[in-house]
Amino acid sequence: MTPAIITNNLTKRFGDFTAVNGINFEAKRGEIFGFLGPNGSGKTTTIRMMLGLLAPSAGDVQALGISVKGNQAELQQRVGYMSQRFSLYNDLTVQQNLQFYGAAYGLNNTDLKSRIQDALVMAGLEGRENAKTKDLSGGWRQRLALSAAILHRPELIFLDEPTAGVDPISRRAFWDLLYQLVADGVSVFVTTHYMDEAEHCHRLAFIQRGNIIARGTPAEIKKNMMQGQVLEIASSDAVNTIKILRAAESLDLQEVELYGSLVHVVAQNVEKKKKDIQKLLKKEKIQIEDMAVIEASLEDVFIASMK
């Protein structure tokens, strides 16, 4: 079976600025493919080229075995898209939004009625059909936007930072819906800033300044991209711990970052540096509550690779 997406030296230039620089990757059918990168890295430009909304300067992209260039009308019936702003009409009800998008996809009245009902059930929106969209919480608006994007039962759906600004419980519920879609045979391409979400993707690609710098499963990326080990420190003063360790050039630490109330230190042979770190922090009157070498998270890898 052909991949859901193939990019071949996909490039986009805006004058002298190269937003996407000859990127190559494949997303398989029936998987959630995560596309990660900081703001301005080229994520949205890439997704717009994949949808045929923006013409590449060079290279090409295939979706579902078809070149996107010149075939947007055919692909529109097989591809769904959910933007980070949700693209809903706030003054319309849930039912009216779904009716509008269903008509836009060309569904006849019989199909539209049954598919709206299916979408309401899948998203848990039953009983909210007559609620104004503007009165819904962020989580419910998110579910409605996804429902609208899949009314025509696409084989492939693009999600551009779909959980931005949504609370953690709603984000978890949204990902449950994505797994349900994948179980039904839908392929998902999603951009996200949340590393906990990236851990749940089947495969990933990291983009930085328009270049792909890593690709593979989360486990493969951790193994291949993480240079060094991670030491996690719980201390009485995390902020000053970071300042002290970053200034300690003799320790030769690659990264020192804040993770909630904890500090993550990345270095080669970090286990051997524990005693020196303890001595330094004790000297600076920082109390260490716990210190342990842990497995690197995707967030550790992401931060290290974006330097």
PyMOL commands that set and color helices and strands:
alter all, ss='L'
color gray80, all
select helices_A, chain A and resi 43-50+72-76+94-104+109-123+133-135+138-149+168-183+195-198+218-225+238-247+249-251+270-283+298-305
alter helices_A, ss='H'
color red, helices_A
select strands_A, chain A and resi 5-14+17-27+32-36+58-63+66-67+79-82+156-160+187-191+203-208+211-216+229-235+255-259+262-267+288-294
alter strands_A, ss='S'
color yellow, strands_A
deselect
rebuild
show_as cartoon
